């Protein structure tokens, strides 16, 4: 195994670096040899049963208790097996950005627990680890050694050089690209002064990060999210995003991790326009197993607040099956905001302005990025997704809000790929305005921590919370029984009415089909079923489906042939 794998690794390294010194190749070989001496448990590919939950390790807490066991206990008691995979956002020691300024990639934040809690958690749920591969905290030992000119770390970060042309660099922030630190040393900082980019041009860095990736898989990760992965390679005179070397590093990781634990899901997170985003599939078999479907959240929101699904329909017609091992990671809400860059080429400027104005009216905020020409544009919208959906002049009852939230998630659960639900969406939360005001951080509006005892009670006593929670649970239970919703089943988008978003999912291996349609408007709409003469079954009502389908305000249907 080692000889074959090392041959594959050498091929990747030569594409990344050109010629490779023997000592550098030996670093990889030594690391690979260490991992051949441990036992690997293996992983299973996702099916229609797999539903991801996106959450922080301390999203549910009990005072003075490690939070990972609390979260695990809460999910077993309240959620059960409707959630199969738990994406634990960065669970490592950190200094800022709610976990994304990691000080030590190999340690668990003691507030959350320790590695034994992770291993215990992984026995109840498949786990997705967050690999913050692009940067580290300025307080990390690596960066402190860089500042001290430690010869082993002097090339671990990228200093500012006058000869480097950074004029075309794509930025997701408005902060400076470089910062100066004590002692006068500088470093590249894509995201903030406290998040210092790691220099992957230095081969020992790639070896160390690859070793960390393998450790995550061995410690219980069946999925690994590559955070901000598009920024990991820098080149003078370019955008320094999505460069071929970055893609090749992901392909290298795909090769290595599949040699040890096949079916481990490598998931790329690139909040960029759609065509750039899906480039991380590679040839459909050699790079990402899943890519974040960043265009879906803003397009679903736009459809639900304008009562017009045409933009969503037209875009969805371009989304096709990738392969039998690669698919989309679909979501509506996450710890971050609703990305606006993914709407480029899909929504017009006036459409994006409509979304920005709507979100601000509903108590949300907009975050901005710097452009190479010195201008600034909206990068993301910060708001709880259920509150973003509400149209104050129309959705005047709590029932309207609940129905609209469930309608939006019916799209998420029907779309080709694997669905992921943010914990505040599952639990029917609202904007955390206090958290926003106290922190001054727009993203905190949707990152509230919930007391274990309080949220358990509210799931029974708060009508809005319980209606959304129970509704989503029921929808998931139905979906998990239908292999037409396999992540690798095909999708055909259908034109019915501009107010309707509709598609057919078909599993070619089993021949099973499910027709889905959702009414994005408040109107009552009747149309002919595509399965009118087929003796089809309404999966939600559990009865024979009529030839004429009627959908009321925000209603949806699943019909099986």
Secondary structure, DSSP 4 states (H G I P E B T S, - for coil): -HHHHHHHHHHHHHHHHSS--HHHHHHHHHHHHHHTTS---------TT--EEEE-TTSEE-TTS-HHHHHHHHIIIIIGGG--EEEE---S-BSSGGGTSBS-TTS--TTT--HHHHHHHHHHSEEEEEE--SEEETTSHHHHHHHTT-TTTTTSB----TT---TT---SSSS-SEEE-TTS-EEE-SSBTTEEEB-TTSHHHHHHHHHHHHHHHHTTEEEEEETTGGGS---TTS--SS-HHHHHHHHHHHHHHHHHSTT-EEEE---S-HHHHGGGGTTSSSS-SEEE-HHHHHHHHHHHHHT--HHHHHHHTT-----SS-EEEEES--SS-EESGGGBTTB-HHHHHHHHHHHHHTT-EEEEEE-TTS-EEEEEEES-HHHHH--TTT--SHHHHHHHHHHHHHHHHHSSSEEEEEHHHHTT----HHHHHHH--GGGGG---EEHHHHHHHHHH-HHHHHHHHHHHHHHHHHTT-GGG-TTSEEEEE-S-TTEEEEEEE-TTT--EEEEEEE-SSS-EEEE-TTTTTT-EETTTTEEPPSEEEE-TT-EEEEE-
